[in-house]
Amino acid sequence: MKVILRQNHESLGQVGDVVEVKDGFARNFLIPRKIAYAALNGNIHALEEEKKTIEKKLQQEIRAAEALSTELEKVSVSISVQVGEEDKIFGSVTTQMIADSLKEKGFEIDKRKIEIEEPIKALGIYGISIKLHPSVIAKIKVWVVRE
C-alpha cells in the first residue's frame, strides 16, 4: 500500500514522501496514529496545504527562538557555590542550577536545552550554549562565585 507521510519517521522518510509499506502496517499503525495518509489524490492536495501550515509554524518558531536568543545574549548568570581548599567546588555546577538562575531572571529554559561542554568544577567565568531550536543556539556567560 502506498502512503504519504505526515510526520518524519526514522525508518520510512520525511514529511511528504510517498512510500510503499505493507497493508497491515499502514492500516493498523501509520494511519490511526496520523503518521501517514493513504496515497489518494485528495490526500495529496491536503498534504500540500498541511506542508504550508507546518512551514509557517516552523518560521514562527525560528523567529521566536532568535528573539529569545538576542535577549539571552545580554544576560549573565551568577551562581554561588560552596568551595573547599584551593577554591575547589563541592560537586559541580549542573544544568538545573543554570536553569533555576535563568528562571530568577525571567527566562523559562528547559534544563535539557542547556549544553555544558565539560563539567564546571572550579570558580570562574564560563560560556554556556543553550539550544533553543535546532538552528538557533544562544550563548550566555555563567559566573561561578564563592558563596
N, C-alpha and C positions, 0 to 999 in steps of 0.2 A: 504494500500500500504506500502511496506517495503522500507525504505530509509536508506542511510548511511550518518551519519553526517559529514560534512566537517569542522564545527566550533563548539565550545562549545555553547550549548543552555541551558538556565536556566531550562526550564521545560522538555526538551527531553533527554539531556545527554551530554556526552563528544565526542570529535573528534573520529571517527572510530566506534562508536556504531551503531548497526543496530536496528532501532526502527520501530514499526508499527504505522502509522498515517493515518488519513482519506485522501482519494484520492484528494479532493479539496484543503486541506491544503498543501499537498505535491506539487501539480501542480501549485497552484496559489501563494504560499508564499515561501516555502522552496527551491524549485528548481530554480525559477527565481532569488532569492536573493543569490544563490550559498551557501546556508546554508547546503544543502544536495544533494546527488545523488540518483537516483533510484537504488535499490539494485540489480544490474545485475553483472554478473561475470567480465566483462570488467571494470566496475566501481570499483569493489573491488580491482582489481590489480592497478588501477590508484590511489586509495586512499592510498595504501601501499607506493607507490612512493611519494605521497604528504606528507605522515607522515614523511618519511625520510628527505625531504627537510625542513619541519617545525622543526624537531628536530635539524637539523644542524643550522638553523637560530636562534633557541632558545639558543643553546650553544654559538653561536657568541655573542648574546645579553648579556648573562650572563658574558662572558669573558670581554666584553667591560665595563659592569657595574662594575665588580670587579676592572678593571684597573682604572676607574674613581674614585672608592671608595678609593683606595690606595692614589691617588693624593689628594682627598678631605680631607683625614685624616690629611694631613700635613698642611692644610690651617686653619688659624683662621681669623675670620671676626671681624672688629671693626665697631660698629655703634654708631655714636654720636647723642644724643638726648637732647632736652631741658628739664631741670629739674626745679622743683619749690622748695618749702620749704621741708626740711628734705630729699633731694635727691629723690623726687618722680617724676616719668616721667609723662609728659602730654600725656595721651593716653597709648599706649603700642607698643612694637616692633612687627611688622607684618611679615608674611612670605614674603610679597612683598619687604620689606626693606632688608631682608636677601638675597633674590634672586638678588636684584639690587647690593648689596655688592659683591656677588659672581661673578656677571657679570663683575664688575670692575676688578676682579682678573683673568678673562678669563674663567669662568665656566658658561655655559648656563644651568641653572637648572630651571625647571618649579616650580613656587611657590606652586603648588598643591602637589608636591612631598616632600616639607619641612613639617616636623611634629613638632609642638611645643606642649609639654605635657600640660603646663599651661601657661597662658598669662604672658609675660615678662613686668613687671611694675616697676622694680627697676634697679638701676645700679648694675653691677656685671658681672660674667663670667657664661655662660650657655652652657650646652651640648645640641646640637640640632641634631635630626635624619633626614636624607634625604633618602627616599625610592627610590632608583634608579631602582630597579627591585623587584618583589615580594619576591625574595630570597636574595637580596643584599641591605643592609642598611649601609649607611655611617654615621659616627658621626663627627661633626665639633664643634669647640668652637666659641661662639659668645661673644664678649666683648661689653658690653653696657657701654658707657662712656659719660661723660658730654660734651656738645657742647662748 
